[in-house]
Each structure stands twice: as structure tokens, then as C-alpha cells.
Amino acid sequence: MLSVVIAIHLMLVLAMIGVVLLQKSEGGGLVSSTSGFMTGRGTANVLTRTTALLAAGFFITSLALSLLASHNRAPVSLIGGGAPAQQQQAPAPGAPAPPIAPLNSGNNGLLNQLGGSGGGNPPAANTPAPPAAPAPPAAPSGPQVPQSR
């Protein structure tokens, strides 16, 4: 059904382009001003009516295509990667909070390897990770003056 509407839509588009190009503009269209079948006021009336009918068909097929395209779509949540709303609710008050993964779990990060603090060569894939760095000192209790090093 969708492919039939698309084919009709494309035929209408091509016909409308042709009819618009045939119309006379200020500088003259593709139709010359010689005498014959397509001359004078009759040409303007025929081409204007044809353009109006093709434009109406274009709008109708455009609406049909948008309705057919949206018919089989299901709503998806943008937050949480499309997970259902029941799973995104806060945990129960008595339940333990889920563990939070640390941002940096070792000393062998890419920047440390590139900076040369990793000992020159990157560690092999089978070697165990070095022990974690000591914890930073506790935060001061009051305001401190910045010190340059």
C-alpha cells in the first residue's frame, strides 16, 4: 500500500514540475508565443487548472504518506534508552542503593600511558592491574588559600 502511494506521489511531482515549467512567466516559459494549440488565454486557464489539480493531489498523497508512516510506530522514551517507565522509578526506601562504578579504577589509563608515567611500554593484556593509588587526603574543614606549586 505504501509503495503504491509513493509511486502515485512521484508521478504527481513529476507532472507538476512539467506543468509549472510550461507556464508562461515574466521572461517567457518553455511554451513559445507562436500560434497554435497552446496560445493565449486558453493556455493559461488550462495550465493553471492542471497545476491546481496536481497540487491538490500532491497534498493528499503527502498526508496519506505521513499517516501510513506513523501508523506502525510505537512511542519510545528518550530518557533511559527506551526502558519502560516502571523500571526507571526510584528504589524502595528500605532497599540498598545499587553500587556506583568508579570513573577510574586503576593507574593504567590511556593518558598515563601516553604521558610516560606508565613505565614506557603499555602493560600486556594478561598482566594484572597495579594496586589502587592511596586515597587523597580529607577535605579541609574551612576555607583555604590556593597555593602554587
N, C-alpha and C positions, 0 to 999 in steps of 0.2 A: 504494500500500500504506500509506504514511504517513498519507494523508488519511482512509483507512478507519478506521485505528486511532484517529486523533484524533476522528473522528465518534463512534465507539463510546465512547471515553473521556468525551466531553462528555455523551452520553446517560446514562452511568453516574453522572456527577457530579450532573446534574440530578435523576435518580431518587433518589440517595442523599440529597440535600438535602430532597426532598419526604418521604421516609420518615422522616428524622430529625425533621422538623417535625411529623409526625403522631404521634410517640411522646409518651406522657404523661410529664411531668416533675413536680417537686415542686409547681409552681404550676399545673399543668394544661397540656396541649398543645393543639393545634388540634382534636383529637377531643374532643367533649363527652362527659359521663358519662351520656348518655341511653341507654336500652335500644335494642338493635338489633343489626346485624351486627357492628359494631366495638366490642364491650364486653368488660370483664373481663379474665380471664387469657388468653383466646384471642387477643385483640388484641396483647397484649404479646409472646406467643410468635411470632405471625406477623410482626410488625414487627421483632422482634429478629433473627429468622432472615433476613428480607429485607435488613435492614441489614448483616448479616454477609456475605451473598452479594454484595451490591453493593460492599462494602468490599474483598472478595477480588478481584472483577473490576476495581476501581479500581487495586489494587496490581499486578495482572497487566498491565493496559494501560499503567500508568506505567513498568513495567520494559520492556515492548515498545517504548514510545516512546523511552526512553533508549538502548536497543540500536540501534534504527533510526536515531536521530540520530547516534550515534557510529560507525556502520558506514562512512560515506564520508569520515570525517575523516582527514587526514594529519597527522603530527606536525610542528610548526613550532618553530624555535628562537626563544626570546625575546631572545637576545643577538644583535646584529648584524642585526636586521631580517629574519630568516628566511634568511640566506645559508647555503649549505652549509658543513659543518664543514671541508672541505678548503681553502676559500678563506680561512678565518679563522686558519690556522696562521701561525706566525712565519716571516719570510723566511729563505732560506738564509744561512749565515754569511758567504759572500763577496759576496752581493748587496747593492747600495746600498739604504739605507733610503728609503722613499718620502718626498717632500717634505711638510713640515707647513705648512699655510696659516697666515699670521699672523692674530691675532684682530682687529687694527685696522690696516688698510692705508693709512690716509690721515687727513687732518685735518678732513675734511668730514663727520664723524659727526653723527647727529641731535642728540646732547646739545650738541655745539659749536655747531650752528646755532641751537638754542633758547637757549643761553646768551649769544648775541650775539658770540661770538668769530669767527664766520664772516663778518663784514662786513655784517650786517644781513639781506640777502636770500640765500636759498639759491642755490647755483650752478645754472646751467642744465644741462639734460641733456647738451648737446653740448660743454660746456666740459671741457677736460682737468683731471684732478685735480692739485692743487698738489703740489709736491715733498715727499717724506717729511721728517719732522722729524729733526733731528740726533739721533744716538744718545745715550742717557743716559750719565752718567759711570760709570766702572768701579766695581764694588762695593768697599767698603773691606776691607782685609785683616784688621783686628781689630775689637773691639767699639767702638762709637761712642756718644756721649751724644746723646740726642734733643735737637733744637734747635727752639724755637718760632719761627714766622715771622710 
